[in-house]
Amino acid sequence: MNGARSQLILVAYFSFYQSQPIEYLLLPPLLWSAFRFGAKITTLLIMIVSMTASVATAYKFGVFYKAIGQGDSLLLLQIFMGVIALTTMITIAIVEENRKANLSLQRANADLEQRVLERTSALRQSEAKALELASKAESANQAKSAFIANMSHELRSPLNAVLGFSQMMMRAKNLTAEHYESVSIINQSGDYLLTLINNILDLSKIEAGKTTLNLQTFDLDHLLDDIEDMLQLSAFNAGINLIFERDVNVPKYICTDQVKLRQVLINLIGNGIKFTKKGSVSVFVTNAGQSKNISVETLAETLESSSDDKCILNFSICDTGEGIADEELSELFISFSQAQAGREKQEGTGLGLAISRRFVQLMGGEISVTSELGKGSTFQFQIHAQLGKEIVSDPNEKRRALALAPEQPNYKILVVDDKPVNCQLLVKLLRPMGFEVQEANNGQEAIAIWDQWEPHLIWMDMRMPVMDGYEATKYIKSTIKGNATAVIALTASVLEEEKAIVLSVGCDDFIRKPFKEHIIFDTLAKHLGVKYTYENIQYNGQKNHFLPEISLSPENLKVMPDSWIMQLYRSSLEADKNIVINLIGEIPENETFLVRSLTKLVHNFQFDKLIDLTEPLLSKYIE
């Protein structure tokens, strides 16, 4: 500021008193003042400069007085004052606008900073709230999983007795047909309840992202035949036809998750039977060709077969039922959602299709549905699978064990369970077979009996008072003598991590309740080398089926008139499937075995068998 003031004084002195033509050098300090001090001080300086120039000219000093001889001193003075004023004022205006812009920018920056601070604070609060909600959700999910697991354990324990004792009663030879039917209903109802429990568990695993594929090589033909045999009676009781058809190029052995594929098919076919009042439910299986590049990482990473050939299998389940409205199709695969027909029947949980869709996706495919009200529905899905190697099946695989085979050692079996009914079930199952069996109610009793009696195998429940199965197994397996004893964990727990824990404490195997009787016998054979005698059943090598006690013979056809048999014979010669199906529909309803057997022959295109059955009865008519 002092420099600018000195410059103003010097320039004014030389211009107005020494008459030097440097008056316009006053502009720089004035402009500097406009930027530095603003309008008020600069205006004051302009007034001082103008007054100084005017006074100097009036008193005959300065550069403007020297121009009097030319007659333009006043004009020059006015121009000088105008230029000084105008230039400085313009500069002041620019400076003022710049100052306002800066202030506005500062306010905007301050406002932006405030907003950033507010948004940052809100974001932090939101993140904290999200973390809190995530923690609560995780806690709730863990609590739900623990609740479901505990409830499943509590439900499966009594269900083990229901299914176990019903299976034992069905083994009785002196059971009347009426009682056998009642026990079968109990067993089927128990199986249905177990299915509902497993559906809830499957849904819980799907929501938690813990569902995985358990890949294995299996016989696809055998799986389809089993499902057909299982559901054929339900279809017959509903008064409809159940038809299975597969292309000749469908591979017999494939590698994928057999359990999940079976569950999907049973659910879709079962729904078709449930909602079809007349007509048929048809299952078509085709091979969509070789798939060299499967994008499903889960499947590609875990395929166990050495073959590189992969295939895509298409499954179609068509029914002639009630159909589904278009507006309901989009919600059909949502958990706990049901179509109108399902709500009217008041059956099911609405989980089957949601679980089926997830299972199909795990196997590399997708499921879809088309439907028309009053005409029926078609569910289609495809899976990616690897071609499997041929499996040599055990001829005793589906035969019921009756007793220990001759020349077997005396096997000692210890059953450990705190629930007497579970002990009683295994005791009644094993003693009639020829095993020596003792019981213990907790781990402490089990150790005492084991130490004195030295059993070959222990069925060990894991949850017990006094001493649980974990501690008892650890103690037994920590000894040299205990390593010779097989310990099989028998638990109602459904958690996959439970199996790893059980095996880590020393158990040789892991079986979940409720169990099928053949699993108990197979496990004994696996760990002890036990051999059994089996019931007599006839084997039909053509379709790998085991038909219990009775096979279809010409005698079974004598319930029908000769004219009907002749029609069946001629239709079989022509391989006319439709006419044969219509003829089967004329068989009396009480001839269940005949209907099922003939229907199966037709669906498998075994018309030569039908000709063999009818020819002996028509020999007098056939030349």
Residue pairs with C-beta under 8 A, 6 or more apart in sequence:
1 36
4 29
4 32
4 33
4 36
5 29
7 25
7 28
7 29
8 26
8 29
8 30
8 45
8 49
11 22
11 23
11 25
11 26
11 29
12 26
12 49
12 52
14 20
14 22
15 21
15 22
15 23
15 25
15 26
15 53
15 62
15 63
16 23
16 52
16 53
16 56
16 57
16 61
16 62
16 63
16 64
17 56
17 61
17 62
19 61
19 62
19 63
19 65
19 66
20 63
21 63
23 53
23 63
23 64
23 80
24 80
24 83
26 49
26 84
27 83
27 84
27 87
27 88
30 42
30 45
30 46
30 49
30 84
30 87
30 88
31 87
31 88
31 91
33 41
33 42
33 45
34 42
34 88
34 91
34 92
34 95
35 91
35 95
38 92
38 95
38 96
38 99
39 92
39 95
39 96
42 88
42 92
43 88
43 92
46 84
46 85
46 88
49 84
50 81
50 84
50 85
53 62
53 64
53 77
53 80
53 81
54 77
54 81
56 62
56 64
56 65
57 64
57 65
57 73
57 74
57 77
64 73
64 74
64 76
64 77
64 80
65 73
66 73
67 73
67 76
141 207
141 208
144 204
145 204
145 208
148 200
148 201
148 204
149 493
149 494
149 495
152 197
152 200
152 201
152 492
152 494
153 463
153 491
153 492
153 493
153 494
154 492
155 193
155 197
156 194
156 197
156 492
156 494
156 512
156 513
156 514
157 419
157 422
157 492
157 513
158 421
159 190
159 193
159 194
159 197
159 513
159 514
160 422
160 425
160 492
160 513
160 514
160 515
161 421
161 422
161 425
162 186
162 190
162 514
163 187
163 190
163 191
163 194
163 514
163 516
164 425
164 429
164 514
164 515
164 517
165 425
165 428
166 183
166 184
166 186
166 187
166 190
167 187
167 516
167 517
168 425
168 428
168 429
168 517
169 175
169 179
169 183
170 180
170 183
170 184
170 187
171 400
171 517
175 183
190 514
194 514
196 349
199 349
199 351
199 352
199 355
200 349
200 351
201 494
202 211
202 351
202 355
203 335
203 351
203 354
203 355
205 211
206 354
206 355
206 358
210 496
211 358
211 359
211 362
212 298
212 362
213 256
213 257
213 260
213 298
213 299
213 302
213 362
213 363
214 257
214 259
214 260
215 255
215 256
215 257
215 299
215 302
215 303
215 304
216 255
216 257
216 258
216 304
217 253
217 254
217 255
217 304
217 305
217 388
217 389
217 391
218 253
218 254
218 255
218 258
218 388
218 391
219 252
219 253
219 391
219 393
219 544
220 250
220 251
220 252
220 253
220 254
220 285
220 313
221 246
221 252
221 543
221 544
222 393
222 544
223 258
223 261
223 262
224 244
224 246
224 265
224 283
224 285
225 244
225 543
225 544
225 545
227 262
227 265
227 266
227 269
228 242
228 244
228 283
228 600
228 603
229 545
230 266
231 242
231 266
231 269
231 270
231 273
232 242
232 596
232 599
232 600
233 592
233 596
234 270
234 273
235 241
235 242
235 273
235 281
236 242
236 592
236 595
236 596
238 273
238 276
238 277
239 277
239 278
240 273
240 276
240 277
240 278
240 279
240 280
240 281
240 320
241 279
241 280
241 281
241 581
241 599
242 269
242 273
242 280
242 281
242 283
242 599
243 280
243 281
243 282
243 283
243 603
244 282
244 283
244 285
244 603
245 282
245 283
245 284
245 285
245 603
246 284
246 285
246 286
247 285
247 286
247 287
249 287
250 285
250 286
250 287
250 313
251 287
251 311
251 385
251 387
251 388
252 390
253 387
253 388
253 389
253 390
253 391
254 311
254 313
254 385
254 386
254 387
254 388
255 303
255 304
255 305
255 385
255 386
255 387
255 388
256 299
256 363
256 383
256 384
256 385
256 386
257 359
257 362
257 363
260 359
260 362
260 363
261 359
261 363
261 383
263 355
263 356
263 359
264 356
264 359
264 360
264 367
264 381
265 283
265 315
265 317
267 352
267 353
267 355
267 356
268 317
268 356
268 379
269 281
269 283
269 317
271 352
271 353
272 281
272 317
272 318
272 319
272 321
272 377
272 379
273 281
273 319
274 345
274 347
275 319
275 321
275 322
275 341
275 342
275 345
275 377
276 319
276 320
276 321
276 322
276 376
277 321
277 322
278 320
279 319
279 320
279 321
279 376
280 319
280 320
281 317
281 318
281 319
281 320
282 316
282 317
282 318
282 319
283 315
283 316
283 317
284 314
284 315
284 316
284 318
285 313
285 314
285 315
285 316
286 313
286 314
286 316
287 311
287 312
287 313
287 314
288 311
288 312
288 313
288 314
288 382
289 311
289 312
290 309
290 310
290 311
291 310
291 311
291 312
291 384
292 308
292 310
294 300
294 310
294 364
294 384
295 364
296 363
296 364
296 384
298 362
298 364
299 363
299 364
299 384
303 310
303 386
305 386
305 387
305 388
305 389
307 386
307 387
307 388
307 389
309 386
309 387
310 384
310 385
310 386
310 387
311 384
311 385
311 386
311 387
312 365
312 382
312 383
312 384
312 385
313 382
313 383
313 385
314 380
314 381
314 382
315 380
315 381
315 382
315 383
316 378
316 379
316 380
317 378
317 379
317 380
318 376
318 377
318 378
319 376
319 377
319 378
320 375
320 376
321 341
321 376
321 377
322 341
322 373
322 374
322 376
323 371
323 372
323 373
323 374
323 375
323 376
323 377
324 332
324 339
324 340
324 341
324 369
324 371
324 373
324 377
325 339
325 340
325 371
325 373
326 371
328 339
328 340
329 369
329 371
331 337
332 339
332 353
332 369
333 353
333 354
333 357
333 367
334 354
335 350
335 351
335 354
336 349
336 350
336 351
336 354
337 350
337 354
338 348
338 350
342 348
342 350
356 367
356 381
357 366
357 367
360 366
360 367
360 381
360 382
360 383
363 383
363 384
363 385
364 383
364 384
365 381
365 382
365 383
365 384
366 381
366 382
367 379
367 380
367 381
368 379
368 380
368 381
369 377
369 378
369 379
369 380
370 377
370 378
370 380
371 377
371 378
393 544
395 539
396 532
396 534
398 537
398 546
399 534
399 535
399 537
399 546
400 518
400 534
400 535
401 433
401 518
401 521
401 532
401 533
401 534
402 433
402 532
402 533
402 534
402 535
403 432
403 433
403 434
403 532
403 533
404 411
404 433
404 434
404 435
404 530
404 531
404 532
404 533
405 531
405 532
405 533
406 533
408 434
408 530
408 531
410 436
411 434
411 435
411 436
411 456
411 457
411 524
411 528
411 530
412 435
412 436
412 437
412 438
412 453
412 454
412 455
412 456
412 457
413 426
413 430
413 435
413 436
413 437
413 438
413 455
413 456
413 457
413 458
413 459
413 524
414 437
414 438
414 439
414 440
414 446
414 449
414 450
414 453
414 455
414 457
414 458
414 459
415 422
415 423
415 426
415 427
415 430
415 437
415 438
415 439
415 440
415 458
415 459
416 439
416 440
416 441
416 442
416 443
416 445
416 446
416 458
416 459
416 460
416 461
416 464
416 469
416 472
417 423
417 426
417 439
417 441
417 459
417 461
417 464
417 490
418 441
418 442
418 461
418 463
418 464
418 465
419 461
420 441
422 461
422 513
423 439
423 441
426 437
426 459
426 520
427 437
427 439
429 517
429 520
430 437
430 520
431 437
433 521
433 532
435 524
438 449
438 453
438 455
440 446
440 448
440 449
441 464
442 464
442 465
442 466
442 467
442 468
442 472
443 464
443 466
443 467
443 468
443 469
443 471
443 472
443 475
444 466
444 467
444 472
445 466
446 458
446 460
446 472
446 476
447 467
447 472
447 475
447 476
449 455
450 458
450 476
450 482
450 485
454 481
454 485
455 485
456 485
456 486
456 528
457 485
457 486
457 487
457 488
457 524
457 527
457 528
458 476
458 485
458 486
458 487
458 488
459 488
459 490
460 469
460 472
460 473
460 487
460 488
460 489
460 490
460 507
461 469
461 490
461 491
462 468
462 469
462 470
462 489
462 490
462 491
462 493
462 498
462 502
463 469
463 491
463 493
469 489
469 491
470 501
470 502
470 505
473 487
473 489
473 505
473 506
473 507
474 505
474 506
475 482
476 482
476 485
476 487
476 506
477 483
477 487
477 505
477 506
478 506
486 508
486 509
486 527
486 528
487 506
487 507
487 508
488 507
488 508
488 509
488 510
488 511
488 523
488 527
489 502
489 503
489 507
489 509
489 510
489 511
490 511
490 513
490 515
491 498
491 502
491 510
491 511
491 512
491 513
492 512
492 513
493 512
494 512
499 510
502 510
503 510
508 527
509 523
509 526
509 527
511 519
511 520
511 523
521 530
521 532
524 530
525 531
525 532
536 549
537 546
537 547
537 548
537 549
538 546
538 547
538 549
538 551
539 545
539 546
540 546
540 547
540 551
542 606
543 604
550 593
552 593
552 594
552 597
552 598
552 601
552 613
553 613
554 613
554 614
554 616
554 617
556 591
556 593
556 594
556 597
557 565
557 568
557 594
557 613
557 614
557 617
558 617
559 587
559 588
559 591
559 594
560 568
560 586
560 587
562 617
562 618
562 621
564 583
564 586
565 614
565 617
565 618
566 614
566 618
566 621
567 579
567 583
568 580
568 583
568 610
568 614
569 610
569 611
569 614
569 615
569 618
571 579
571 580
571 583
572 580
572 607
572 610
572 611
572 614
573 607
573 611
575 605
575 607
577 602
577 605
580 598
580 602
580 607
580 610
581 599
581 602
584 595
584 598
584 599
584 602
587 594
587 595
587 598
598 610
601 607
601 609
601 610
602 610
615 622
